[in-house]
Every structure is written in structure tokens, then in C-alpha cells.
């Protein structure tokens, strides 16, 4: 008796199962690709390459060639020549997660 209720709807049920599977696989694949991009060590938000060329003001200066600077919403370790607090420095490169800086002529 319950089978008689679904008579004529078999094609629609199979279509809905197929469509749901295709959409599910499509969005799952997009999600996985996005996660790979975000977790990549070369991702621009992680490696600091997007900051190359920016001029920053060092709040605490660089002592013994290292220090920290705030860029965007993150504190970055920096390496470069010894500079006093308030000095301006340009980001010239990246070494792992450390930004390389050099003094800017006044």
C-alpha cells in the first residue's frame, strides 16, 4: 500500500537525489580548495608578501637587529639594522614569517 503512494514519483525522487549529490559535491570541493589555500604556507595573509614595499614607523625600534611592528591586525617580527624608536623603515622582503626591513632616508 505504501508503494502505491509513490507510484509516478520515482523519476522525481531519483532526480532530487542526483541533484542533491551534485550540489553537495560541488560545494564540498569548493570548501576543500578554500581550506587548502588558507592553510598553505604561501598564502598571502600568512607570509607577509602583501606588506613588501610598505613604510612603517617603528614604535619600539630595532635592537640587535630585531623587533616587532604592527601591520594590519597582526604583530610581525621584523629584522633589519638597529633603528631607534620612531624611525621609518620599508619592508623589503620576507624570511619565513619574519619581515625584513631597511631604513628609509628622511
Rosetta constraint file for C-alpha pairs under 8 A:
AtomPair CA 1 CA 5 HARMONIC 6.98 0.50
AtomPair CA 2 CA 6 HARMONIC 7.19 0.50
AtomPair CA 3 CA 7 HARMONIC 6.54 0.50
AtomPair CA 6 CA 10 HARMONIC 6.91 0.50
AtomPair CA 9 CA 13 HARMONIC 6.16 0.50
AtomPair CA 10 CA 14 HARMONIC 6.21 0.50
AtomPair CA 11 CA 15 HARMONIC 6.07 0.50
AtomPair CA 12 CA 16 HARMONIC 6.13 0.50
AtomPair CA 13 CA 17 HARMONIC 6.22 0.50
AtomPair CA 14 CA 18 HARMONIC 6.09 0.50
AtomPair CA 15 CA 19 HARMONIC 5.99 0.50
AtomPair CA 16 CA 20 HARMONIC 5.93 0.50
AtomPair CA 17 CA 21 HARMONIC 6.15 0.50
AtomPair CA 18 CA 22 HARMONIC 6.22 0.50
AtomPair CA 19 CA 23 HARMONIC 6.14 0.50
AtomPair CA 20 CA 24 HARMONIC 5.91 0.50
AtomPair CA 21 CA 25 HARMONIC 6.07 0.50
AtomPair CA 22 CA 26 HARMONIC 6.13 0.50
AtomPair CA 23 CA 27 HARMONIC 6.22 0.50
AtomPair CA 24 CA 28 HARMONIC 5.99 0.50
AtomPair CA 25 CA 29 HARMONIC 5.99 0.50
AtomPair CA 26 CA 30 HARMONIC 6.35 0.50
AtomPair CA 27 CA 31 HARMONIC 6.09 0.50
AtomPair CA 28 CA 32 HARMONIC 6.18 0.50
AtomPair CA 29 CA 33 HARMONIC 6.18 0.50
AtomPair CA 30 CA 34 HARMONIC 6.17 0.50
AtomPair CA 31 CA 35 HARMONIC 6.24 0.50
AtomPair CA 32 CA 36 HARMONIC 6.24 0.50
AtomPair CA 33 CA 37 HARMONIC 6.29 0.50
AtomPair CA 34 CA 38 HARMONIC 6.21 0.50
AtomPair CA 35 CA 39 HARMONIC 6.03 0.50
AtomPair CA 36 CA 40 HARMONIC 5.98 0.50
AtomPair CA 37 CA 43 HARMONIC 6.41 0.50
AtomPair CA 38 CA 43 HARMONIC 6.21 0.50
AtomPair CA 39 CA 43 HARMONIC 7.22 0.50
AtomPair CA 41 CA 46 HARMONIC 6.78 0.50
AtomPair CA 41 CA 47 HARMONIC 6.85 0.50
AtomPair CA 42 CA 46 HARMONIC 6.98 0.50
AtomPair CA 42 CA 47 HARMONIC 5.96 0.50
AtomPair CA 43 CA 47 HARMONIC 6.16 0.50
AtomPair CA 44 CA 48 HARMONIC 6.17 0.50
AtomPair CA 44 CA 49 HARMONIC 5.96 0.50
AtomPair CA 44 CA 50 HARMONIC 6.17 0.50
AtomPair CA 45 CA 50 HARMONIC 7.49 0.50
AtomPair CA 46 CA 97 HARMONIC 7.56 0.50
AtomPair CA 47 CA 94 HARMONIC 7.28 0.50
AtomPair CA 47 CA 96 HARMONIC 6.81 0.50
AtomPair CA 47 CA 97 HARMONIC 5.77 0.50
AtomPair CA 48 CA 52 HARMONIC 7.33 0.50
AtomPair CA 48 CA 94 HARMONIC 6.55 0.50
AtomPair CA 48 CA 97 HARMONIC 6.99 0.50
AtomPair CA 48 CA 99 HARMONIC 6.97 0.50
AtomPair CA 49 CA 93 HARMONIC 7.26 0.50
AtomPair CA 49 CA 94 HARMONIC 6.59 0.50
AtomPair CA 51 CA 91 HARMONIC 6.63 0.50
AtomPair CA 52 CA 90 HARMONIC 7.78 0.50
AtomPair CA 52 CA 91 HARMONIC 4.97 0.50
AtomPair CA 52 CA 92 HARMONIC 5.50 0.50
AtomPair CA 52 CA 93 HARMONIC 5.86 0.50
AtomPair CA 52 CA 94 HARMONIC 7.82 0.50
AtomPair CA 53 CA 90 HARMONIC 5.99 0.50
AtomPair CA 53 CA 91 HARMONIC 5.26 0.50
AtomPair CA 53 CA 92 HARMONIC 6.01 0.50
AtomPair CA 54 CA 90 HARMONIC 5.61 0.50
AtomPair CA 54 CA 91 HARMONIC 5.59 0.50
AtomPair CA 55 CA 88 HARMONIC 6.58 0.50
AtomPair CA 55 CA 89 HARMONIC 5.53 0.50
AtomPair CA 55 CA 90 HARMONIC 4.28 0.50
AtomPair CA 55 CA 91 HARMONIC 6.43 0.50
AtomPair CA 55 CA 104 HARMONIC 7.90 0.50
AtomPair CA 56 CA 69 HARMONIC 7.81 0.50
AtomPair CA 56 CA 88 HARMONIC 5.62 0.50
AtomPair CA 56 CA 89 HARMONIC 5.39 0.50
AtomPair CA 56 CA 90 HARMONIC 6.21 0.50
AtomPair CA 56 CA 91 HARMONIC 7.63 0.50
AtomPair CA 57 CA 86 HARMONIC 5.72 0.50
AtomPair CA 57 CA 87 HARMONIC 5.71 0.50
AtomPair CA 57 CA 88 HARMONIC 4.53 0.50
AtomPair CA 57 CA 89 HARMONIC 6.39 0.50
AtomPair CA 58 CA 62 HARMONIC 7.67 0.50
AtomPair CA 58 CA 68 HARMONIC 7.96 0.50
AtomPair CA 58 CA 69 HARMONIC 6.32 0.50
AtomPair CA 58 CA 84 HARMONIC 7.78 0.50
AtomPair CA 58 CA 85 HARMONIC 5.59 0.50
AtomPair CA 58 CA 86 HARMONIC 5.16 0.50
AtomPair CA 58 CA 87 HARMONIC 5.57 0.50
AtomPair CA 58 CA 88 HARMONIC 6.25 0.50
AtomPair CA 58 CA 89 HARMONIC 7.22 0.50
AtomPair CA 59 CA 69 HARMONIC 7.32 0.50
AtomPair CA 59 CA 85 HARMONIC 5.23 0.50
AtomPair CA 59 CA 86 HARMONIC 5.44 0.50
AtomPair CA 59 CA 87 HARMONIC 7.89 0.50
AtomPair CA 60 CA 67 HARMONIC 7.49 0.50
AtomPair CA 60 CA 68 HARMONIC 7.69 0.50
AtomPair CA 60 CA 84 HARMONIC 7.30 0.50
AtomPair CA 60 CA 85 HARMONIC 4.64 0.50
AtomPair CA 60 CA 86 HARMONIC 7.21 0.50
AtomPair CA 61 CA 67 HARMONIC 6.71 0.50
AtomPair CA 61 CA 82 HARMONIC 7.41 0.50
AtomPair CA 61 CA 83 HARMONIC 5.23 0.50
AtomPair CA 61 CA 84 HARMONIC 4.56 0.50
AtomPair CA 61 CA 85 HARMONIC 3.91 0.50
AtomPair CA 61 CA 86 HARMONIC 6.72 0.50
AtomPair CA 61 CA 87 HARMONIC 6.86 0.50
AtomPair CA 62 CA 66 HARMONIC 5.12 0.50
AtomPair CA 62 CA 67 HARMONIC 4.91 0.50
AtomPair CA 62 CA 68 HARMONIC 7.85 0.50
AtomPair CA 62 CA 79 HARMONIC 7.63 0.50
AtomPair CA 62 CA 80 HARMONIC 7.33 0.50
AtomPair CA 62 CA 81 HARMONIC 7.05 0.50
AtomPair CA 62 CA 82 HARMONIC 4.92 0.50
AtomPair CA 62 CA 83 HARMONIC 4.93 0.50
AtomPair CA 62 CA 84 HARMONIC 6.47 0.50
AtomPair CA 62 CA 85 HARMONIC 7.49 0.50
AtomPair CA 63 CA 67 HARMONIC 6.60 0.50
AtomPair CA 63 CA 82 HARMONIC 5.32 0.50
AtomPair CA 63 CA 83 HARMONIC 6.96 0.50
AtomPair CA 64 CA 81 HARMONIC 7.82 0.50
AtomPair CA 64 CA 82 HARMONIC 6.13 0.50
AtomPair CA 65 CA 79 HARMONIC 5.45 0.50
AtomPair CA 65 CA 80 HARMONIC 4.97 0.50
AtomPair CA 65 CA 81 HARMONIC 5.06 0.50
AtomPair CA 65 CA 82 HARMONIC 5.08 0.50
AtomPair CA 66 CA 77 HARMONIC 7.30 0.50
AtomPair CA 66 CA 78 HARMONIC 5.60 0.50
AtomPair CA 66 CA 79 HARMONIC 4.40 0.50
AtomPair CA 66 CA 80 HARMONIC 6.28 0.50
AtomPair CA 66 CA 81 HARMONIC 7.88 0.50
AtomPair CA 66 CA 82 HARMONIC 7.60 0.50
AtomPair CA 67 CA 77 HARMONIC 5.85 0.50
AtomPair CA 67 CA 78 HARMONIC 5.27 0.50
AtomPair CA 67 CA 79 HARMONIC 6.52 0.50
AtomPair CA 68 CA 75 HARMONIC 6.46 0.50
AtomPair CA 68 CA 76 HARMONIC 5.51 0.50
AtomPair CA 68 CA 77 HARMONIC 4.43 0.50
AtomPair CA 68 CA 78 HARMONIC 5.39 0.50
AtomPair CA 69 CA 75 HARMONIC 5.58 0.50
AtomPair CA 69 CA 76 HARMONIC 5.39 0.50
AtomPair CA 69 CA 77 HARMONIC 6.54 0.50
AtomPair CA 69 CA 78 HARMONIC 6.80 0.50
AtomPair CA 70 CA 74 HARMONIC 5.73 0.50
AtomPair CA 70 CA 75 HARMONIC 4.33 0.50
AtomPair CA 70 CA 76 HARMONIC 6.09 0.50
AtomPair CA 71 CA 75 HARMONIC 6.32 0.50
AtomPair CA 71 CA 76 HARMONIC 7.02 0.50
AtomPair CA 76 CA 97 HARMONIC 7.64 0.50
AtomPair CA 76 CA 98 HARMONIC 6.70 0.50
AtomPair CA 76 CA 99 HARMONIC 6.87 0.50
AtomPair CA 77 CA 97 HARMONIC 7.44 0.50
AtomPair CA 77 CA 98 HARMONIC 5.16 0.50
AtomPair CA 77 CA 99 HARMONIC 6.32 0.50
AtomPair CA 78 CA 98 HARMONIC 5.40 0.50
AtomPair CA 78 CA 99 HARMONIC 4.68 0.50
AtomPair CA 78 CA 100 HARMONIC 5.73 0.50
AtomPair CA 78 CA 101 HARMONIC 6.69 0.50
AtomPair CA 79 CA 98 HARMONIC 6.86 0.50
AtomPair CA 79 CA 99 HARMONIC 6.34 0.50
AtomPair CA 79 CA 100 HARMONIC 5.05 0.50
AtomPair CA 79 CA 101 HARMONIC 6.13 0.50
AtomPair CA 80 CA 100 HARMONIC 5.93 0.50
AtomPair CA 80 CA 101 HARMONIC 5.11 0.50
AtomPair CA 80 CA 102 HARMONIC 5.81 0.50
AtomPair CA 81 CA 101 HARMONIC 7.81 0.50
AtomPair CA 81 CA 102 HARMONIC 6.64 0.50
AtomPair CA 81 CA 103 HARMONIC 7.42 0.50
AtomPair CA 83 CA 87 HARMONIC 6.32 0.50
AtomPair CA 83 CA 103 HARMONIC 7.57 0.50
AtomPair CA 87 CA 103 HARMONIC 7.67 0.50
AtomPair CA 88 CA 103 HARMONIC 6.30 0.50
AtomPair CA 88 CA 104 HARMONIC 5.71 0.50
AtomPair CA 89 CA 101 HARMONIC 5.91 0.50
AtomPair CA 89 CA 102 HARMONIC 5.39 0.50
AtomPair CA 89 CA 103 HARMONIC 4.48 0.50
AtomPair CA 89 CA 104 HARMONIC 5.15 0.50
AtomPair CA 90 CA 101 HARMONIC 5.36 0.50
AtomPair CA 90 CA 102 HARMONIC 5.51 0.50
AtomPair CA 90 CA 103 HARMONIC 6.36 0.50
AtomPair CA 90 CA 104 HARMONIC 6.18 0.50
AtomPair CA 91 CA 99 HARMONIC 6.52 0.50
AtomPair CA 91 CA 100 HARMONIC 5.77 0.50
AtomPair CA 91 CA 101 HARMONIC 4.42 0.50
AtomPair CA 91 CA 102 HARMONIC 6.73 0.50
AtomPair CA 92 CA 99 HARMONIC 7.67 0.50
AtomPair CA 92 CA 100 HARMONIC 5.60 0.50
AtomPair CA 92 CA 101 HARMONIC 5.36 0.50
AtomPair CA 92 CA 102 HARMONIC 6.73 0.50
AtomPair CA 93 CA 99 HARMONIC 6.03 0.50
AtomPair CA 93 CA 100 HARMONIC 4.94 0.50
AtomPair CA 93 CA 101 HARMONIC 7.08 0.50
AtomPair CA 94 CA 98 HARMONIC 5.74 0.50
AtomPair CA 94 CA 99 HARMONIC 4.63 0.50
AtomPair CA 94 CA 100 HARMONIC 5.53 0.50
AtomPair CA 95 CA 99 HARMONIC 6.36 0.50
AtomPair CA 95 CA 100 HARMONIC 6.95 0.50
